[in-house]
Amino acid sequence: MSSAAPQTNVMLFLFQDNRIHTSKYNILTFLPINLFEQFQRVANAYFLFLLILQFRHKSDNQVNNRQSEVLIDSKLQNEKWMNVKVGDIIKLENNQFVAADLLLLSSSEPYGLCYIETAELDGETNLKVRHALSVTSELGADINRLAEFDGIVVCEAPNNKLDKFTGVLSWKESKHSLSNEKIILRGCVLRNTSWCFGMVIFAGPDTKLMQNSGKTNFKRTSIDRLMNTLVLWIFGFLICLGIILAIGNTIWENEVGDQFRTFLFGNEGEKNSVFSGFLTFWSYIIILNTVVPISLYVSVEVIRLGHSYFINWDRKMYYFGKATPAEARTTTLNEELGQIEYIFSDKTGTLTQNIMTFKKCSINGKIYGEVHDDQGQEIGMTKKKEAVGFSVDPQADRTFQFLDHHLMESIKLGDPKVHEFLRVLALCHTVMSEENSAGQLIYQVQSPDEGALVTAAKNLGFIFKSRTPETITIEELGTLATYQLLAFLDFNNFRKRMSVIVRNPEGQIKLYSKGADTILFERLHPSNEDLLTLTSDHLSEFAGEGLRTLAIACRDLGDTYFREWHKRLEDANAATDEKDELIAGLYEEIERDLMLLGATAIEDKLQEGVTETITSLNLANIKIWVLTGDKQETAINIGYACNMLTDDMNEVFIIAGNTATEVREELRKAKENLFGQNRSFSNGHVVFEKKQPLELDSVVEETVTGDYALIINGHSLAHALESDVKNDLLELACMCKTVICCRVTPLQKAQVVELVKKHRNAVTLAIGDGANDVSMIKSAHIGVGISGQEGLQAVLASDYSFAQFRYLQRLLLVHGRWSYFRMCKFLCYFFYKNFAFTLVHFWFGFFCGFSAQTVYDQWFIALFNIVYTSLPVLAMGIFDQDVSDQNSMDYPQLYKPGQQNLLFNKCKFFICVAHGIYTSLALFFIPYGAFYNAAGEDGQYIADYQSFAVTMATSLVIVVSVQIALDTSYWTVINHVFIWGSIATYFSILFAMHSNGIFGIFPNQFPFVGIAWHSLNQKCIWLVVLLTTVASVMPIVTFRFLRVDLFPTLSDQVCCGADGYLRGWFSVIGIMSSARLEVKGRVSEHPISKYLQVISQ
């Protein structure tokens, strides 16, 4: 309830103020919330200092401190937006943002009209009309009368429905019905209107804009979540190792230690073996702590940063039309791009250019727009042909291309059917017009197809000039004509048509109608049968070319009948019960016995490469759902244009119920139809007969054969998202190849994404270009913003951005797949390396009395992960690739392993652990066995602790270096330098630390003087190192060779495609060209060369 003047009335109710909060944190909540988010990564306990303050309060304050003119104490005063309250009367001026949801009271335009832009709400940049009630429009700009306004509004509760509002204004002892046309929503911009006044209905978080704002989620990849689990497991494993060694120490102290102490110290005192085991436990926890991958997270972030730069530097994702590069706006989600299963896409501006062109039409049974040569063959659009001259219209758009001169000839000859057809295009629409500084007409359209039709009529001599609530003025072949607007029968999803009733300059009353052919054809006069058959054939031809079609018709009305009908329409508008049904019945009554004029065909231009991108993503087993605020017909036509919908589909299910019961029944029938057609393949699983959980049985899903599509509108979706119906919706949608949701609100887009995220356990991506896509982008695992025609709101809320939809193919199939592939190889090697390095201490514990003595010297332990092995694994994680970027695009099926988590999962982790354990056994026991009672070439005993440590350390560095060389699929100069350079660095540091010089400077820190030179000067030591290396890597080489030979993956087959068996074997052991990768006769340069070229420029 909202009231104006008496503020005491407002204070009786608890309303929200107009302050908004979009920031994740404030001063009080930042520390606990941010710590909670950061500690979603277990190992970030080691990196507490990396927390970065990320406030959005600056942005909020800018909005909350905007100024509005508010009527206070009979005066207009500037007031901050945050202080605006329900019941306040606000003055808006041209190009000013609307501060709250307002009831329009009056405006500078006649009849209380005003024009608004709703791009912040629904992404549409065209102007929309709002008009005040006639009783309030009389208030004008009279401050005194406005200050005395004491109307009371009783309306619906705050909600997120942008296209619907119901309420009643009680004023001057009368009640007035309120609809969406009387309301101006927060986020809109006043256009082409000098001023208007409005009363605040909803403020702050109650406004429909804020009701549609999704919360900002902390996004983590599935690999992050898995690593958290694995780190906990490893930590538990570390505890188990410590307990085992502590128990061993306790037993050793009881069995051996007592005698040893007695031999050395006599009876000076006994040592508690249990306490000794307790101390040994903590000692081994410290020694074996390297098995917990603390440095893993640092390395992961470095690799992700490199992948992000590769996306930013990719010239194949650079849009020269707007000089816009691709941008990775986050560095934490790159590998998730290689695991996408569902894409949720906006339509307008995302799939399309939002540019429509009038291509063809059928008038009175004749097609215009087809151009034929002298032999009667249709000339393709690519061939040169002189465009139609528009000498009758000096304001015609010279960029308009219509190549058929026969239509212009018919217009000049005065064909009445052609004139009437074009007259309908110029009159039957919701377009607004304005003149620019050069005196040219500019059309503001609510839908691009309307703009295309009105522009076509303009270029063909029938120019829409202006409109008021009571008249429409057009120019017909140079002559101005004003038509009295008697009634406007608007379009909706159920009527699928719109009509205007006008009185022409001759005094005749005409009904002009346009709409879906299936709807209008049912309402034609029987005398149209022959023309109907011919026009239907033309429409089929247009549809076959992927053009959007509308039927055009008209009807003559008598004065007496119209007056009687219009009186009943006024009564229906004033009714309180069954208002909508009464109006719909009257519309049905008058829109009959129509005379068919023809049909239009419009090309809705897709962005370049959209069809190919969607086809490629479908081959990669990625399902694409279109979530759009556009009309159902528009979305369906785009679906056909980009091959998401095809005539070969088994069935297209359309859900259009108005109640939850109707929606549930339509979904049930669709499922019965779908499973009924596949019953023979279902092995008795009749899913629709059982109330199953939302997690679908993949076996049942795979039994559905054939291609199906689901189309559902926003009203039905609202009911379908209810708890007892969404099970049926999700089950049916996931069985369909294509899903299109029409007329959906921004919040509904986010709800659909959340539904799939929660119940399908699948990685989702949302892509859009407008402010209405922000909630969806925030909700998905990955949000992609397109920097298109609708501002930067989507880009600013996104994780990745670029300028064209077609770049999504390269982002996922190349960068996403490579990032996932590289990250998985990095993790497998990292865990292997750490276990191989650390577990040697465990085995050594059984031979040193569980004394917590380390095998390696302390400097080697400190430098192993930082210096000796850090750079090679980073090089592999940043630069490696199994196939080239072109082959990744050519073979979309290569993307599937990421969706199935095949390259790194818990099973792979245990394999890596087993590999590391095996390597640690070889590293310890081969040197141990070789050194046992052995002597060097000079006859001296070499089985001392220091020589043993140097031999094991050397073996370890060489083994892990050879292993990463085997793991590297693609060699660059950087890989060579880092791998072989790390080995050289190891030997340089080893000899330096064991030299006399450094011992002289730091005698306590470097006690192993001359050990390295003495040990490595023995041939038997090198034989031990060689034997250890061979024993460690040969089983892996053998296994990989057999796997590639017997069970090759698609990646193996692509690699082996051109060069056969030898190439496949080389791919097993990691030997590939360091400059280029040749596959199937193509040569593809490594992208790093391109990136380096960009840097140099």
Buried (B, 14 or more C-beta within 10 A) or exposed (E): BBBBBEEEBBEEEEBBBBBBBEBBBEEEEBEEBBEEBBEEBBBBEBBEEEBEEEEEBEEBEEBBEBEBBBBBEEEBEEBBBBBBBBBBBBBBEBEBBBBBBBBBBBBBBEEBBBBBBBBBBBBBBBBBBBBBBEBBBEBBBEBEEBBEBEBBBEBEEBBBBBBBBEBEBBBEEEBBBBEBEBBBBBBBBBBBBEBBBBBBBBBBBBBBBBBBBBEEBEBBBBBBEBBBEBBEBBBEBBEEBBBBBBBBBBBBBEEEBEEEBEEEEEEEEEEEBEEBBBEBBEBBBEBBEBBBBBBBBBBBBBBBBBBBBBBBBBEEBBBEEEEBBBBBBBBBBBBBBBBBBBBBBBBBBBBBBBBBBBBBBBBBBBBBBEBEEEEEEEEEEEEEBEEBEBEBBEEBBEEBBBBBBBBBEBBEEEBEBBBBBBBBBBBBBBBBBBEEEEEEBEBBBBBBBBBBBBBBBBBBBBBBBBBEBEEBBBBBBEEEBBBBBBBBBEBEBEBBBBBBBBBBEEEEBBBBBBBBBEBBBEBBBEEBEEBBEBBBEBBEBBBEEBBBBBBBBBBEBEEEEBEEBBEBBEEBEEBEEEBEEBBBEBBEEBBEBBBBBBBBBBBBBBBEBBBBBBBBBBBBBBBBBBBBBBBBBBBBBBBBBBBBBEEEBBBBBBBBBEEBEBBBBBBBBBBEBBBEBBEEEBEEBEBBEEEBEBEBEEEBEEBBEBBBBBBBBBBBBBBBBEEEBBBBBBBBBBBBBBBBBBBBBBBBBBBBBBBBBEBBEBBBBBBBBBBBBBBBBBBBBBBBBBBBBBBBBBBBBBBBBBBBBBBBBBBBBBBBBBBBBBBBBBBBBBBBBBBBBBBBBBBBBEEBBBBBBBBBBEBBBEBBBEBBBBBBBBBBBBBBBBBBBBBBBBBBEBBBBBBEBEBBBEEBBEBBBEBBBBBBBBBBBBBBEBBEEEEBEEEEEBBBEBBBBBBBBBBBBBBBBBBBBBBBBBBBEBBBBBBEEBBEBBEEBBBEBBBEEBBEEEEEEBEBBEBBEBBBEBEBBBEBBEBBBBBBBEBBBEEBBEEBBEEBBBBBEBBBBEBEEEBBBBBBBBBBEBEBBBBEEEEBBBBBEBBEEBEEE
